[in-house]
């Protein structure tokens, strides 16, 4: 009986020892493995220049992997470093993409779909961003220097940006305060909300194409009512 107990105890100790050995092999080295990095490879970037990122991240001379960091840039949504050997680390970035132009009391901003201001745009430079809708009607308490703070407003913007391409590309401006979409020829349509189905989208484009310059509409129930020009 004593011998059986000893055998079982030895077996348990052997299993525990084996588990501890695996821990030492897999866990401990990772805690102390911190190679010196002399070179950075960049992947995932489209808008941020590769050399800019390298200069941004990599100091002169070597630096330990754990000390690598990326200073704030509004285009940069997230990032990750990975050691790939020979003193080289790979920086993989996920960028924010320009989605619309935000018109505010502080000027115009190129913005991403999550409401972050990517860069300031002067009024004279707006033509360079043709194809991106301009969103206005954003009150001063809804934004700061970094972007739009009101999550409900950001959700509304994201809803409009998620319209089908064939419909969204026809929208030139959006007034978030009055729920109004502006199209070519200055035709505008005021909606109850921005939740549109495909039939409504098709009806709107049909109305826009056949309307006179500057015609204004208000959608009431399922009807589009043309407003008098002096209204």
BELNOR-V519990 format. One record per residue. N is the residue number from 1. RES is the residue in one small letter. OMEGA is omega as a letter, one per 30 degrees, with the letter a starting at -180 (* if undefined). D_LAST is the distance of its C-alpha to the last C-alpha in whole Angstrom. Layout:
n | res | omega | d_last
N | RES | OMEGA | D_LAST
N | RES | OMEGA | D_LAST
This chain:
n | res | omega | d_last
1 | x | l | 102
2 | x | a | 102
3 | x | l | 102
4 | x | l | 99
5 | x | l | 97
6 | x | a | 97
7 | x | l | 96
8 | x | l | 93
9 | x | l | 92
10 | x | l | 93
11 | x | l | 91
12 | x | l | 88
13 | x | l | 89
14 | x | l | 89
15 | x | l | 85
16 | x | l | 84
17 | x | l | 85
18 | x | l | 84
19 | x | l | 80
20 | x | l | 81
21 | x | l | 82
22 | x | l | 79
23 | x | a | 77
24 | x | a | 79
25 | x | a | 78
26 | x | a | 74
27 | x | a | 73
28 | x | a | 75
29 | x | a | 75
30 | x | l | 71
31 | x | a | 71
32 | x | a | 73
33 | x | a | 72
34 | x | a | 70
35 | x | l | 70
36 | x | a | 70
37 | x | l | 67
38 | x | a | 67
39 | x | l | 65
40 | x | l | 61
41 | x | a | 60
42 | x | l | 56
43 | x | l | 54
44 | x | a | 51
45 | x | l | 49
46 | x | a | 46
47 | x | l | 44
48 | x | a | 47
49 | x | a | 50
50 | x | a | 53
51 | x | l | 55
52 | x | l | 52
53 | x | l | 53
54 | x | l | 57
55 | x | a | 57
56 | x | a | 54
57 | x | a | 57
58 | x | l | 60
59 | x | l | 62
60 | x | a | 65
61 | x | a | 68
62 | x | l | 68
63 | x | l | 66
64 | x | a | 67
65 | x | a | 65
66 | x | a | 64
67 | x | l | 63
68 | x | l | 60
69 | x | l | 57
70 | x | l | 53
71 | x | a | 51
72 | x | l | 48
73 | x | a | 45
74 | x | l | 42
75 | x | a | 42
76 | x | a | 45
77 | x | l | 45
78 | x | a | 48
79 | x | l | 52
80 | x | l | 55
81 | x | l | 59
82 | x | l | 62
83 | x | a | 65
84 | x | l | 66
85 | x | l | 70
86 | x | l | 71
87 | x | a | 70
88 | x | l | 66
89 | x | l | 63
90 | x | l | 60
91 | x | l | 57
92 | x | a | 54
93 | x | l | 51
94 | x | a | 47
95 | x | l | 44
96 | x | a | 41
97 | x | l | 39
98 | x | a | 36
99 | x | a | 33
100 | x | l | 29
101 | x | a | 28
102 | x | l | 27
103 | x | a | 25
104 | x | l | 26
105 | x | l | 26
106 | x | l | 29
107 | x | a | 28
108 | x | l | 29
109 | x | l | 31
110 | x | a | 33
111 | x | l | 33
112 | x | a | 35
113 | x | l | 34
114 | x | l | 35
115 | x | l | 33
116 | x | l | 36
117 | x | a | 35
118 | x | l | 37
119 | x | l | 37
120 | x | l | 35
121 | x | l | 33
122 | x | a | 32
123 | x | a | 29
124 | x | a | 31
125 | x | a | 32
126 | x | a | 29
127 | x | a | 30
128 | x | a | 33
129 | x | l | 32
130 | x | a | 30
131 | x | l | 30
132 | x | l | 29
133 | x | l | 25
134 | x | l | 24
135 | x | l | 23
136 | x | a | 21
137 | x | l | 20
138 | x | a | 24
139 | x | a | 24
140 | x | a | 28
141 | x | a | 29
142 | x | a | 29
143 | x | l | 31
144 | x | a | 34
145 | x | a | 36
146 | x | a | 37
147 | x | a | 34
148 | x | a | 32
149 | x | a | 34
150 | x | a | 31
151 | x | l | 33
152 | x | l | 30
153 | x | l | 28
154 | x | l | 30
155 | x | l | 31
156 | x | l | 27
157 | x | a | 27
158 | x | l | 31
159 | x | l | 29
160 | x | l | 27
161 | x | l | 29
162 | x | l | 32
163 | x | l | 29
164 | x | a | 31
165 | x | a | 32
166 | x | l | 31
167 | x | a | 27
168 | x | a | 27
169 | x | l | 28
170 | x | a | 25
171 | x | a | 23
172 | x | a | 22
173 | x | l | 20
174 | x | l | 20
175 | x | a | 18
176 | x | a | 20
177 | x | a | 18
178 | x | a | 15
179 | x | a | 17
180 | x | l | 15
181 | x | l | 17
182 | x | a | 17
183 | x | l | 19
184 | x | a | 20
185 | x | a | 18
186 | x | l | 15
187 | x | a | 14
188 | x | l | 13
189 | x | l | 14
190 | x | a | 13
191 | x | l | 17
192 | x | l | 18
193 | x | a | 21
194 | x | l | 23
195 | x | a | 26
196 | x | l | 25
197 | x | a | 28
198 | x | l | 29
199 | x | l | 28
200 | x | l | 24
201 | x | l | 25
202 | x | l | 26
203 | x | l | 23
204 | x | a | 21
205 | x | l | 23
206 | x | l | 23
207 | x | a | 19
208 | x | a | 19
209 | x | a | 22
210 | x | a | 21
211 | x | l | 17
212 | x | a | 16
213 | x | l | 15
214 | x | a | 12
215 | x | l | 11
216 | x | l | 9
217 | x | l | 11
218 | x | l | 12
219 | x | l | 15
220 | x | a | 16
221 | x | a | 20
222 | x | a | 21
223 | x | l | 18
224 | x | a | 16
225 | x | l | 12
226 | x | a | 10
227 | x | l | 7
228 | x | a | 5
229 | x | a | 6
230 | x | a | 4
231 | x | * | 0
